[in-house]
Amino acid sequence: MDEDFWQARWRDNRIGFHEAEPNSLLSSHYARLKLEPGSRVFVPLCGKAVDLDWFVGNGHHVIGVEFNQRAVEEVFERNGLSPQVRMVGQHRHYSAAALDLFAGDFFGLTPDMIGSVDAVYDRAALIALPVSLRRRYVRHLFEITNFARQFLITLDYDQTQMDGPPFSVPADEIDVLYGGRYRTELLESREMTGPISKRCGGSENAWLIEPA
Ligand SMILES: C[S@@+](CC[C@H](N)C(=O)[O-])C[C@H]1O[C@@H](n2cnc3c(N)ncnc32)[C@H](O)[C@@H]1O
């Protein structure tokens, strides 16, 4: 799952992961993040998720990163914003109002680039990555967000039934990835829905991950 893989998905409009409405697990459990107005929320591998707009609409500052430049530009366009654009190293940084989005590689982001982070929202980011990359992803996320608390949405299904992405990341892997430094709490588990549920059964799980 390198950059070419994802750019091809965007180019061919194979973006079944994109949701037309804000994620309902987020809106149901958002209060558990205990965010003050003006809190800074980091959204890794953000795509053009409408959840970005949702956080801004709820009074937060959103920082995101996404390989696909066109997806980033669409977020500003649909919000009627004309962003300032400048290059920061290898990344194209788009900034307007309460939105700062970086077009480029998540693994190239530094803490200075994204600034302070109060919370992380991870939907279809951890589970977009193969197992060989997940530990590195989680460590980099810890590092650039200074161990901020996280709202994480995962899938749990029989990986032998289907290839990812999205990948199955069961509870025992969550423990291994986040345990020790974090306390993990399963907020809700519900049956998988959407296109993937037609291919196999499984659950969609919302986690609150807080520093221990
Ligand atoms: C499954 S999609 C989820 C997008 C978004 N979180 C959502 O809920 O719609 C994963 C996204 O991560 C992006 N991506 C994958 N690896 C990345 C990386 N290393 N850096 C930046 N973006 C990446 C892909 O281009 C893709 O848009």
The ligand as an SDF file (V2000), in Angstrom:
LIG
                    3D

 27 29  0  0  0  0  0  0  0  0999 V2000
   -9.1520    4.4460    3.6650 C   0  0  0  0  0  0  0  0  0  0  0  0
   -8.8150    6.1090    3.2620 S   0  0  0  0  0  0  0  0  0  0  0  0
   -9.5970    6.9680    4.6220 C   0  0  0  0  0  0  0  0  0  0  0  0
   -9.7310    8.4470    4.4140 C   0  0  0  0  0  0  0  0  0  0  0  0
  -10.4600    9.1670    5.5550 C   0  0  0  0  0  0  0  0  0  0  0  0
   -9.8560    8.9290    6.8480 N   0  0  0  0  0  0  0  0  0  0  0  0
  -11.9180    8.8370    5.5750 C   0  0  0  0  0  0  0  0  0  0  0  0
  -12.4230    8.4270    6.6410 O   0  0  0  0  0  0  0  0  0  0  0  0
  -12.5950    9.0040    4.5390 O   0  0  0  0  0  0  0  0  0  0  0  0
   -7.0870    6.2240    3.6350 C   0  0  0  0  0  0  0  0  0  0  0  0
   -6.4710    7.4910    3.0900 C   0  0  0  0  0  0  0  0  0  0  0  0
   -5.1440    7.6210    3.5550 O   0  0  0  0  0  0  0  0  0  0  0  0
   -4.3300    8.1590    2.5350 C   0  0  0  0  0  0  0  0  0  0  0  0
   -2.9640    7.7110    2.8690 N   0  0  0  0  0  0  0  0  0  0  0  0
   -2.5080    6.4330    2.9620 C   0  0  0  0  0  0  0  0  0  0  0  0
   -1.2430    6.4160    3.3860 N   0  0  0  0  0  0  0  0  0  0  0  0
   -0.8770    7.7150    3.5900 C   0  0  0  0  0  0  0  0  0  0  0  0
    0.3120    8.3440    4.0400 C   0  0  0  0  0  0  0  0  0  0  0  0
    1.4080    7.6290    4.3760 N   0  0  0  0  0  0  0  0  0  0  0  0
    0.3310    9.6870    4.1240 N   0  0  0  0  0  0  0  0  0  0  0  0
   -0.7590   10.4220    3.7840 C   0  0  0  0  0  0  0  0  0  0  0  0
   -1.9220    9.8800    3.3590 N   0  0  0  0  0  0  0  0  0  0  0  0
   -1.9760    8.5410    3.2590 C   0  0  0  0  0  0  0  0  0  0  0  0
   -4.9170    7.6120    1.2450 C   0  0  0  0  0  0  0  0  0  0  0  0
   -4.6470    8.4220    0.1320 O   0  0  0  0  0  0  0  0  0  0  0  0
   -6.4100    7.5710    1.5780 C   0  0  0  0  0  0  0  0  0  0  0  0
   -7.0580    8.7400    1.1550 O   0  0  0  0  0  0  0  0  0  0  0  0
  1  2  1  0
  2  3  1  0
  2 10  1  0
  3  4  1  0
  4  5  1  0
  5  6  1  0
  5  7  1  0
  7  8  2  0
  7  9  1  0
 10 11  1  0
 11 12  1  0
 11 26  1  0
 12 13  1  0
 13 14  1  0
 13 24  1  0
 14 15  1  0
 14 23  1  0
 15 16  2  0
 16 17  1  0
 17 18  1  0
 17 23  2  0
 18 19  1  0
 18 20  2  0
 20 21  1  0
 21 22  2  0
 22 23  1  0
 24 25  1  0
 24 26  1  0
 26 27  1  0
M  CHG  2   2   1   9  -1
M  END
$$$$
